[in-house]
Amino acid sequence: MTPTAQDGLLFGIYPGSVAGDDAGGLAEGPPDDPGRVLSALDRLQGPPGRPFLVRAYTAFDDTTRLGAPHATATPADARRYAVRGRRLDLVAQYRSSAGDVDGYCVFLRELVEQYGAVTRTLQVTEEPNVTSVPTLDGAYPEVREAIVRGVSAVTARARELGYTHLRAGFNTTPLFGPATSFVTDLTSRGGDGFLADLDYVGLDFFPDVFQPVATSELAGAVEGLLRHHRDAVLTPAGLGHVPLHITEHGWPTGPGRPPHRQADVVGTVVRVIAARAKELRLSGYTHFALRDADSAKPGLFHRFGLTTDDYTPKPGYDALKVLVDRFGVDVDVE
Protein backbone atom coordinates (compact mmCIF):
# COMPACT_ATOMS: atom_id res chain seq x y z
CA MET A 1 0.00 0.00 0.00
CA THR A 2 1.08 3.58 -0.55
CA PRO A 3 1.52 5.69 2.60
CA THR A 4 -1.00 8.54 2.70
CA ALA A 5 -0.32 12.08 3.86
CA GLN A 6 -2.67 13.71 6.34
CA ASP A 7 -3.03 17.06 8.07
CA GLY A 8 -2.68 16.65 11.82
CA LEU A 9 -1.70 13.74 14.03
CA LEU A 10 -3.64 10.52 14.43
CA PHE A 11 -3.95 10.15 18.21
CA GLY A 12 -4.69 7.03 20.22
CA ILE A 13 -4.34 5.41 23.62
CA TYR A 14 -4.00 1.99 25.22
CA PRO A 15 -7.09 1.75 27.47
CA GLY A 16 -6.26 -1.47 29.31
CA SER A 17 -4.85 -1.85 32.80
CA VAL A 18 -2.23 -4.57 32.39
CA ALA A 19 1.33 -3.43 31.68
CA GLY A 20 4.43 -5.49 30.99
CA ASP A 21 7.49 -4.73 33.10
CA ASP A 22 11.17 -4.81 32.23
CA ALA A 23 11.72 -8.24 33.81
CA GLY A 24 9.20 -10.21 31.77
CA GLY A 25 6.38 -9.94 34.30
CA LEU A 26 3.07 -8.13 34.32
CA ALA A 27 1.85 -5.22 36.42
CA GLU A 28 -1.80 -5.86 37.22
CA GLY A 29 -4.49 -4.50 39.51
CA PRO A 30 -8.26 -3.96 39.61
CA PRO A 31 -10.08 -5.18 36.48
CA ASP A 32 -11.02 -2.82 33.68
CA ASP A 33 -14.41 -1.12 33.90
CA PRO A 34 -15.69 -1.04 30.28
CA GLY A 35 -18.26 1.67 30.96
CA ARG A 36 -15.66 4.01 32.45
CA VAL A 37 -13.23 3.17 29.67
CA LEU A 38 -15.81 4.15 27.07
CA SER A 39 -16.54 7.40 28.86
CA ALA A 40 -12.85 8.28 29.15
CA LEU A 41 -12.25 7.45 25.49
CA ASP A 42 -15.23 9.55 24.39
CA ARG A 43 -13.87 12.59 26.24
CA LEU A 44 -10.37 12.21 24.84
CA GLN A 45 -11.57 11.68 21.29
CA GLY A 46 -13.85 14.68 21.33
CA PRO A 47 -16.42 14.91 18.52
CA PRO A 48 -17.81 11.61 17.23
CA GLY A 49 -16.13 10.68 13.98
CA ARG A 50 -12.80 12.26 14.84
CA PRO A 51 -10.17 9.60 13.98
CA PHE A 52 -8.79 8.04 17.15
CA LEU A 53 -6.99 4.75 17.81
CA VAL A 54 -7.63 2.21 20.55
CA ARG A 55 -4.47 0.17 21.12
CA ALA A 56 -5.02 -3.51 21.89
CA TYR A 57 -2.77 -6.55 22.17
CA THR A 58 -3.16 -10.16 21.16
CA ALA A 59 -0.53 -12.87 20.73
CA PHE A 60 0.38 -15.98 18.77
CA ASP A 61 2.30 -18.77 20.48
CA ASP A 62 2.73 -22.50 20.02
CA THR A 63 -0.62 -23.21 21.71
CA THR A 64 -2.68 -20.85 19.55
CA ARG A 65 -5.62 -22.59 17.94
CA LEU A 66 -5.82 -21.54 14.31
CA GLY A 67 -9.19 -21.46 12.62
CA ALA A 68 -10.90 -20.22 15.78
CA PRO A 69 -11.66 -16.64 16.91
CA HIS A 70 -8.73 -14.84 18.54
CA ALA A 71 -9.52 -12.78 21.61
CA THR A 72 -7.64 -9.61 22.47
CA ALA A 73 -5.54 -10.19 25.57
CA THR A 74 -5.71 -6.60 26.79
CA PRO A 75 -8.02 -4.86 26.85
CA ALA A 76 -10.49 -7.73 26.74
CA ASP A 77 -13.03 -7.53 23.92
CA ALA A 78 -11.32 -4.47 22.46
CA ARG A 79 -13.80 -4.30 19.58
CA ARG A 80 -16.40 -2.77 21.96
CA TYR A 81 -14.28 0.39 22.13
CA ALA A 82 -14.09 0.82 18.34
CA VAL A 83 -17.17 3.04 18.16
CA ARG A 84 -17.89 6.74 17.41
CA GLY A 85 -15.37 6.58 14.56
CA ARG A 86 -12.60 5.03 16.64
CA ARG A 87 -10.64 2.10 15.21
CA LEU A 88 -8.29 -0.45 16.67
CA ASP A 89 -4.53 -0.22 16.67
CA LEU A 90 -4.11 -3.99 16.93
CA VAL A 91 -0.76 -5.42 18.06
CA ALA A 92 -0.19 -9.05 17.02
CA GLN A 93 2.62 -10.39 19.15
CA TYR A 94 4.81 -13.29 18.00
CA ARG A 95 5.80 -15.67 20.80
CA SER A 96 6.54 -18.94 19.07
CA SER A 97 9.36 -20.83 20.76
CA ALA A 98 9.28 -23.19 17.79
CA GLY A 99 9.78 -20.36 15.30
CA ASP A 100 6.46 -21.13 13.60
CA VAL A 101 6.34 -18.29 11.09
CA ASP A 102 3.88 -20.16 8.86
CA GLY A 103 1.42 -20.44 11.74
CA TYR A 104 1.91 -16.80 12.65
CA CYS A 105 1.08 -15.70 9.12
CA VAL A 106 -2.14 -17.74 9.23
CA PHE A 107 -2.91 -16.09 12.57
CA LEU A 108 -2.39 -12.64 11.04
CA ARG A 109 -4.67 -13.38 8.12
CA GLU A 110 -7.33 -14.55 10.57
CA LEU A 111 -6.95 -11.33 12.57
CA VAL A 112 -7.61 -9.34 9.39
CA GLU A 113 -10.72 -11.42 8.78
CA GLN A 114 -11.95 -11.04 12.36
CA TYR A 115 -11.00 -7.44 13.15
CA GLY A 116 -10.18 -5.81 9.82
CA ALA A 117 -13.44 -3.89 9.52
CA VAL A 118 -12.72 -1.99 12.76
CA THR A 119 -8.90 -1.87 12.60
CA ARG A 120 -6.85 1.05 11.28
CA THR A 121 -3.36 -0.24 12.04
CA LEU A 122 -2.21 -3.82 12.50
CA GLN A 123 1.23 -3.98 14.06
CA VAL A 124 3.21 -7.11 13.25
CA THR A 125 5.17 -8.07 16.41
CA GLU A 126 5.93 -5.90 19.44
CA GLU A 127 9.40 -4.44 20.11
CA PRO A 128 11.07 -7.26 18.14
CA ASN A 129 14.54 -5.79 18.62
CA VAL A 130 14.39 -6.45 22.38
CA THR A 131 15.84 -9.91 23.01
CA SER A 132 16.14 -9.96 26.80
CA VAL A 133 12.48 -9.86 27.92
CA PRO A 134 10.27 -12.94 27.37
CA THR A 135 7.09 -10.88 27.06
CA LEU A 136 8.58 -9.13 24.01
CA ASP A 137 8.97 -10.68 20.60
CA GLY A 138 12.71 -10.37 20.08
CA ALA A 139 13.15 -13.24 22.54
CA TYR A 140 11.68 -15.70 20.02
CA PRO A 141 13.38 -17.39 17.05
CA GLU A 142 12.77 -16.24 13.48
CA VAL A 143 11.18 -12.98 14.61
CA ARG A 144 12.68 -11.03 11.70
CA GLU A 145 11.26 -13.50 9.22
CA ALA A 146 7.93 -13.19 11.03
CA ILE A 147 7.95 -9.43 10.45
CA VAL A 148 8.84 -9.60 6.77
CA ARG A 149 6.37 -12.33 5.90
CA GLY A 150 3.77 -11.10 8.38
CA VAL A 151 3.51 -7.58 6.98
CA SER A 152 2.92 -8.98 3.50
CA ALA A 153 0.38 -11.48 4.83
CA VAL A 154 -1.63 -8.69 6.46
CA THR A 155 -1.49 -6.46 3.40
CA ALA A 156 -2.48 -9.24 1.01
CA ARG A 157 -5.48 -10.34 3.08
CA ALA A 158 -6.62 -6.76 3.60
CA ARG A 159 -6.56 -6.19 -0.16
CA GLU A 160 -8.49 -9.40 -0.78
CA LEU A 161 -11.21 -8.30 1.64
CA GLY A 162 -11.33 -4.70 0.39
CA TYR A 163 -10.10 -3.16 3.66
CA THR A 164 -8.41 -0.20 2.03
CA HIS A 165 -8.33 1.63 5.37
CA LEU A 166 -6.13 -0.96 7.10
CA ARG A 167 -2.40 -0.26 7.44
CA ALA A 168 0.32 -2.83 8.19
CA GLY A 169 3.52 -2.05 10.06
CA PHE A 170 6.01 -3.04 12.74
CA ASN A 171 7.72 -1.19 15.56
CA THR A 172 10.93 -1.04 17.56
CA THR A 173 12.37 0.79 20.52
CA PRO A 174 15.08 3.42 19.85
CA LEU A 175 18.08 1.96 18.01
CA PHE A 176 21.66 3.17 18.28
CA GLY A 177 25.06 2.05 17.04
CA PRO A 178 25.18 -1.51 15.65
CA ALA A 179 21.54 -2.01 16.65
CA THR A 180 20.43 0.30 13.83
CA SER A 181 21.12 -2.60 11.44
CA PHE A 182 17.93 -4.30 12.69
CA VAL A 183 15.73 -2.37 10.27
CA THR A 184 18.22 -2.58 7.40
CA ASP A 185 18.26 -6.35 7.82
CA LEU A 186 14.47 -6.43 7.51
CA THR A 187 14.41 -4.49 4.25
CA SER A 188 17.28 -6.58 2.88
CA ARG A 189 15.39 -9.77 3.70
CA GLY A 190 12.07 -8.55 2.37
CA GLY A 191 13.19 -6.72 -0.72
CA ASP A 192 10.85 -4.71 -2.89
CA GLY A 193 7.80 -6.74 -1.88
CA PHE A 194 8.22 -5.88 1.79
CA LEU A 195 8.84 -2.22 0.99
CA ALA A 196 5.67 -2.10 -1.10
CA ASP A 197 3.54 -3.75 1.58
CA LEU A 198 4.80 -1.76 4.57
CA ASP A 199 2.60 1.22 5.46
CA TYR A 200 4.24 2.59 8.60
CA VAL A 201 6.93 2.03 11.20
CA GLY A 202 6.22 2.43 14.90
CA LEU A 203 8.46 3.66 17.70
CA ASP A 204 8.00 2.93 21.40
CA PHE A 205 9.91 5.46 23.46
CA PHE A 206 9.80 6.71 27.04
CA PRO A 207 12.09 9.71 27.54
CA ASP A 208 12.78 10.63 31.18
CA VAL A 209 11.43 7.32 32.47
CA PHE A 210 14.30 4.85 32.48
CA GLN A 211 17.03 7.47 32.05
CA PRO A 212 16.47 10.92 33.61
CA VAL A 213 16.29 13.94 31.31
CA ALA A 214 16.32 17.46 32.72
CA THR A 215 13.16 19.45 32.11
CA SER A 216 15.07 22.08 30.15
CA GLU A 217 16.59 19.41 27.91
CA LEU A 218 13.53 17.26 27.23
CA ALA A 219 12.28 18.94 24.05
CA GLY A 220 15.74 18.85 22.47
CA ALA A 221 16.24 15.23 23.47
CA VAL A 222 12.91 14.20 21.95
CA GLU A 223 13.56 16.03 18.69
CA GLY A 224 17.07 14.61 18.50
CA LEU A 225 15.82 11.06 18.99
CA LEU A 226 13.10 11.41 16.37
CA ARG A 227 15.52 12.94 13.89
CA HIS A 228 18.03 10.17 14.59
CA HIS A 229 15.41 7.49 14.01
CA ARG A 230 14.42 9.01 10.67
CA ASP A 231 17.92 9.83 9.42
CA ALA A 232 20.10 7.07 10.91
CA VAL A 233 17.67 4.15 11.19
CA LEU A 234 14.90 4.40 8.61
CA THR A 235 16.48 6.27 5.71
CA PRO A 236 19.53 3.96 5.35
CA ALA A 237 17.10 1.03 5.30
CA GLY A 238 15.17 2.52 2.37
CA LEU A 239 12.30 3.66 4.61
CA GLY A 240 12.91 7.40 4.54
CA HIS A 241 9.49 7.92 2.96
CA VAL A 242 7.49 5.69 5.32
CA PRO A 243 5.39 7.36 8.06
CA LEU A 244 6.68 7.02 11.62
CA HIS A 245 4.02 6.57 14.29
CA ILE A 246 4.77 6.89 18.01
CA THR A 247 3.17 3.62 19.08
CA GLU A 248 3.88 3.88 22.81
CA HIS A 249 4.85 6.85 24.95
CA GLY A 250 4.09 7.53 28.59
CA TRP A 251 5.46 8.80 31.87
CA PRO A 252 4.48 7.14 35.20
CA THR A 253 3.57 8.97 38.37
CA GLY A 254 4.51 7.83 41.87
CA PRO A 255 7.01 8.64 44.62
CA GLY A 256 9.15 11.52 43.38
CA ARG A 257 7.15 11.59 40.13
CA PRO A 258 4.34 14.14 40.61
CA PRO A 259 1.24 14.12 38.40
CA HIS A 260 1.85 17.66 37.18
CA ARG A 261 5.19 16.55 35.79
CA GLN A 262 3.43 13.82 33.80
CA ALA A 263 1.23 16.49 32.21
CA ASP A 264 4.28 18.60 31.39
CA VAL A 265 6.12 15.66 29.79
CA VAL A 266 3.14 14.65 27.67
CA GLY A 267 2.71 18.24 26.53
CA THR A 268 6.37 18.68 25.66
CA VAL A 269 6.64 15.41 23.73
CA VAL A 270 3.45 15.89 21.73
CA ARG A 271 4.27 19.48 20.85
CA VAL A 272 7.66 18.43 19.52
CA ILE A 273 6.03 15.69 17.46
CA ALA A 274 3.46 18.11 16.07
CA ALA A 275 6.09 20.74 15.25
CA ARG A 276 8.26 18.26 13.35
CA ALA A 277 5.47 16.10 11.88
CA LYS A 278 5.78 17.20 8.26
CA GLU A 279 9.56 17.41 8.22
CA LEU A 280 10.09 13.98 9.79
CA ARG A 281 6.91 12.32 8.44
CA LEU A 282 5.48 11.70 11.90
CA SER A 283 1.95 10.39 11.44
CA GLY A 284 0.60 9.87 14.93
CA TYR A 285 0.93 9.49 18.68
CA THR A 286 -0.46 6.71 20.88
CA HIS A 287 -0.28 7.11 24.64
CA PHE A 288 0.50 4.36 27.13
CA ALA A 289 -1.75 4.19 29.13
CA LEU A 290 -5.25 5.40 29.99
CA ARG A 291 -5.24 4.17 33.62
CA ASP A 292 -2.86 2.89 36.25
CA ALA A 293 -2.56 -0.85 36.64
CA ASP A 294 -2.65 -0.42 40.44
CA SER A 295 -2.48 3.06 41.97
CA ALA A 296 -1.71 1.62 45.43
CA LYS A 297 1.65 0.30 44.28
CA PRO A 298 4.68 2.57 43.89
CA GLY A 299 6.42 0.82 40.99
CA LEU A 300 6.89 2.50 37.62
CA PHE A 301 4.90 -0.06 35.69
CA HIS A 302 1.86 0.18 37.97
CA ARG A 303 1.42 3.95 37.55
CA PHE A 304 1.65 4.81 33.82
CA GLY A 305 -2.00 5.88 33.59
CA LEU A 306 -3.40 9.30 32.80
CA THR A 307 -6.02 8.32 35.38
CA THR A 308 -5.81 6.38 38.61
CA ASP A 309 -7.07 2.80 38.67
CA ASP A 310 -10.59 4.07 39.54
CA TYR A 311 -10.47 6.35 36.46
CA THR A 312 -10.01 9.59 38.38
CA PRO A 313 -8.19 11.87 35.89
CA LYS A 314 -4.68 13.09 36.63
CA PRO A 315 -3.63 16.44 35.12
CA GLY A 316 -2.09 14.54 32.20
CA TYR A 317 -5.50 13.33 31.05
CA ASP A 318 -6.82 16.84 30.49
CA ALA A 319 -3.47 17.86 29.02
CA LEU A 320 -3.75 15.14 26.38
CA LYS A 321 -7.35 16.10 25.62
CA VAL A 322 -6.22 19.66 24.87
CA LEU A 323 -3.46 18.32 22.61
CA VAL A 324 -5.88 16.07 20.72
CA ASP A 325 -8.19 19.04 20.13
CA ARG A 326 -5.31 21.21 18.94
CA PHE A 327 -3.23 18.82 16.87
CA GLY A 328 -5.51 15.87 16.05
CA VAL A 329 -6.48 14.99 12.51
CA ASP A 330 -10.15 15.74 11.81
CA VAL A 331 -10.74 13.43 8.85
CA ASP A 332 -9.23 10.00 8.29
CA VAL A 333 -7.52 9.71 4.91
CA GLU A 334 -7.79 6.18 3.55
Secondary structure, DSSP 4 states (H G I P E B T S, - for coil): ------SSBEEEEE--S-EE-TTS-EE--SPP-HHHHHHHHHHHH-STTS-EEEEEEEEEETT--TTS----SBSTTGGGG--TTEEEEEEEEEE-TT--HHHHHHHHHHHHHHHGGGEEEEEESSSTT--S-TTSGGGSTTHHHHHHHHHHHHHHHHHHHT-TT-EEEEEE----GGGGHHHHHHHHHHHHHHHHH--EEEEE--TTTSS---GGGHHHHHHHHHHHIIIIIIGGGT-TTS-EEEEEE----BTTB-HHHHHHHHHHHHHHHHHTHHHHTEEEEEEE-SB-S-TTS-SGGG---SB-TT-PBPHHHHHHHHHHHHHB-SS---
